[in-house]
Amino acid sequence: MSYRCGPADWIDLAVGRLEDAKRSLRERDRLRHAATGVRHVATSCDICDELRQARRCLNKALIMVAEEKEIEKDWSTK
């Protein structure tokens, strides 16, 4: 079975990645606070990767929507 992702699917994937990054930040902050008693700003390569993947998903969705609008524009002018 083959499935083609549309813009909404890419946006859903991006939102999922952003939620993953948010969870990772909260967990990292919680662990650091438990270990040191001081709250720190969380940074991590994993979190950066999740945010990059979210950005790629959103870019893909935006490109797909723009391409669909161009196709609709072409059909409406004919």
C-alpha positions, 0 to 999 in steps of 0.5 A: 500500500502506497501513501502520498503525504500532503501538506497537512501530513507534513504539518502534523509531522512538524507539530509532532517534532515540536512536541518532542522537542518541548518534552525533551526540553522539559525533561532535561530541565527537570533532570538538571534541576533535580541534580543541581537544585538550580534551573538551567536552560536546556540545550542538546543536539537531539533537541536541535535535530528535532527542531530542524526536522520540524522546520523541514516538515513545515518547509515541505508543506509550504512548498506543496501548498505553493505548488498546488496554488500554482496548479490552480492558478494555471487551470483558472487562467485556461 
